[in-house]
């Protein structure tokens, strides 16, 4: 085979979404040329609390807010930067997300629909700003719930930090949740579980076990997330576009209280495995029925 033939037959290169910083993740999801950042680094909106702890601030406090369009429709993206303080949510970063969602809500209430996307990459509340962070996470959650009757709220958990703590509840409130295999979703992270309940409960160093329990594939198979995609920026973008095309779901997960209580009642705490959880949450076919590849 000639060199030119080998080049032409090679598969197209893929852009890893996980490896992109928050700003570029947001830019990638918006229509080309439409990206416009609000309260960016040059506005120097940074935490007043971190210097008191001897921590160097970041001028955007680890959160990127971008306006633009998705499929030609107005959109806003809140992208959390995992490289700064593990994507933790403090007063400033959380307020930026809450304000962006509340601005989108006001537009929606006036009849101008804005498509909201949250790129979750966070261990939850920032311990140095615990009470302030918790309060603003509640504001984020309230804004998501208020937006849902108007327009789908789309969340993405790509990796490698995942989504934990109070922000895992925010993710669960989203109309549609897109995850990669590398993404993780849980109320408590593996290290916290091991620290509080002991290594017998969960060995945080057992990466295979951790991903079996709370990884993206498992969360889709157990109906706690909606779409599983490869770590491919184009695939993530296609999944986001497809989610908005589906429109507002007839019932959000957080509204299906009786259904989830029935599922919880079928779980035997003494014999929990990834397979038994899939059976409980998705008895019609563990790996296939709720799993969507975009």
N, C-alpha and C positions, 0 to 999 in steps of 0.2 A: 504494500500500500504506500502511495506517495505521501510525502510530508504534508502537502496541501490537502489531500483527502483526509488525513488523520486530524488536521486542524478543523476541517469542516464537520467531521463526524463527532467531535468532542461535545459533551453536554454543555449547555450554557452555564456560565459561572453564576453562583447564587450569592446574594448579599446577606450576610448574617444580620438578623434584626437584633439579636441579643448583644452583639458586639458594638452596635451603634450607641453613642451617648444619647441622652434624653432629647437634646435639641434636634439631632439628626433623625431620631425616631419620629418625632412630630413632623418634621419637614417631609419625611418619606411618605407619610400617610395622607398628607394634604396634596391637592392638585398642584402640578408643577407651576412654580412662579407665584403661588398664592400665599405662601408662608409669611406671616407678620407676627413678630413677637411682642407681647405685652409685658411690661415690667421686667425688662431684660437686665443683664449684668450692668449695663451703663447707667441704669436707674439706681443702682446700689441699694436695693431693698434687701437688707440683711438682718439676721437675728441680733437683737441687742443683748441676748442672754448668753450666747456661747463664749464671748470673750471673758465673761465672769468665771467661766470654767477652764480658762486657758486654752480654748479651742479657736483656731483661726476660722473666721467666717468665710462663706462664699457669697458673692455679691447677689446672686439670684436665689440664695438659700436652698439650692438643690431642687428647684422646681421650675420648669419651663412652661409658660402659657403661650399658646400660639393660636392666632386666628387665621382663617383661610377658607378654602372650600373643599368639599368632598363630593365628587361627581357634580360639580358646579353649584352645589348647595352650601350656604354658609355653615361653617363648622368652627368649633373650639376644641383644642386639645390641651389637656393638662398632663405633662410628662414628668415623672419623678426620676431624679438622677440618683442611681444607686451608688455611684462613686463618691458621693458626699454624705458622710455620716450614715451609710447604709440605707439611704433613701428615707431616713426617719422623718416624721412629720412634726414640725415645730410651729410656733405661732405664725411666722411669716409664710413658710411654704404652704402650710394648711390654709391660711387665709387667702393666698393666691388662688388655690384650687376652688375653695368655697365661693370666692367672689366671681371667678370665671363662670362657674355653674349658675350662680345667681343672676349674672348678666344675661346668660343664655336663657334663663327662665323668663326674665322680663321681656326679652325679645319674643319668645314663644307666646307669652300671654298677650302680646300686641299683634299676634298673627304672623310674625316673621320667624319661621322655624329655624333653629340653629342646631346642628348635629353635634352633640357632646361626646368626647372620647376621653377616657382616663387611662393613662399608661401606668399601671401599678408596678412598682419596683421598690418595695418598702418593708422594713421590719416592724412598722407600726409607729407608735408615738415616740418622740424623741425624749429620752429620760431626763435630759437637762431642762426640758420645758414641759414636764409631764402634764400638769393641770391645763396649761394653755393649749398644749397639743391635743389633749382629749376633748377639750371644748370645741376646738375648730374641726376635729374629725366629726363630731356630732353635727356641726353645720354642713359639712360635706355630705353626710348621709341624708340630712333633711333636704338639701338641694337636689340630690339624685331622686329621691322619692317625689318631690314636687315636679320635677321635669318629666317623669315617666308617662303621665297621661298625654303629654304633648308630642313627645318624640322619643325614640329609643335612646337609652344611655348605654354606650358600649364601653366595656372594660377590656383591657389586654394585660395578661400576665405572661411575660416572655421568659424571664430568668436573667441573671442567675440568683438574685436575692430572693425572689418570690414575693408573696404578699401575706402578711401576718398582722396580728393584733387588731386594733380597731379598724384599720384599713381593709382587713379581710371581710369585715361586715359591710363596708362600703362597696367592695367588689361584689359581694353576694346580692346587694340591692340593685346592681346593674341589670338592665333589660337583657343584655346578652354579654356573655363572658367568653373571651377568646384566650386560649392557652397554648403553649408549646409543651412538648414532653419535658423540657428542661425547667419549665415554670413549676412553682409549688404554691399551694394555697392551704392555709390553716390558721386557726385562731392563735395557737401558740407554735413557735418554731421548735425544731427538734432539740436544740440546745436547752431551751427553757424547760421542755418536758423532761429531759434527762436530769436537769438540775433540780427540779421540783419533785419529780416522782421517782427518780432513780434510774440507773442504767437498765434495770430489769424491765422497766416499762418501755423504754426506747433507748437504744444505743445510737446517739447522734452521729457517730462516726461510721455507722453502717449505711453508706449512701444508697446502696441498692434497696434496702428496706425502707429508708425514708421516702425515696421516690415511688416505691410501690404503694405507700400509704397516702401520700399527699401530693404526688407529682401530677403534672397536667393530664397525662393519659388516664390515670385513675380518677381524677376529678370529673372528667367528661364521662367516663364509663359509669360513674356513680351519680350522674345527673346533677352535679354541683357546678358544672361549667358546660358551655354549649358547643364550642367548636375547637377541635384540636388541629393545629397547623404545624408544619415543619418550621424550623428556624430559618426562614426565608423571608426577607423584607417584602418581596412582592406577594408572597402567600398571605402574610399578615395583612397587608393593604387590601388584598382581594377579600379576605374574611371580614374586615371592617366594612367595606363597601356592601358586601352581601348582607351583613347584619342590618344596616340601615334600609336596604331594599326589602327586608322582611316586615318592616314596620313595627309598631308597638305590639308586643305579644298580648294575647287575650288575658293571661294571668302571669304575673311575675312570681319568681320563686318565693319571695317573702310573703306573698299573698296566699300561698298554698299551705297554710299552717296545718290543717287537718291531715293532708297527705304526708307531710314530713313527720308529724307525730305518729302516724300509723307505721311509717317506715322505721322510726326510732324504736318503736315498741317491738319490732321483730328482730332487733339486734341483741345478740347474747354477748354481754361484756366479757364473759369468760372465754369466748372462742372467736375473737375478731381477727379476720384475715382480710387482705385486699379482695380475695375472691368472694368471701361472704358478704362484704359490703356491696360489691357489684351486684350480687344476687338480690339483696334487699332493695337497692335503689333502682335497679334496672332488670327486673326478673324476666323480661321478654327476650333477653339476649345481651349478655354482659358487654361484649366488646363492640357490637355492631350498631345497636338500635339508636343510641343517642350520639354516636361518634360521627362527626362530620369532618371530612378533610377538605380544606379550602386550597 
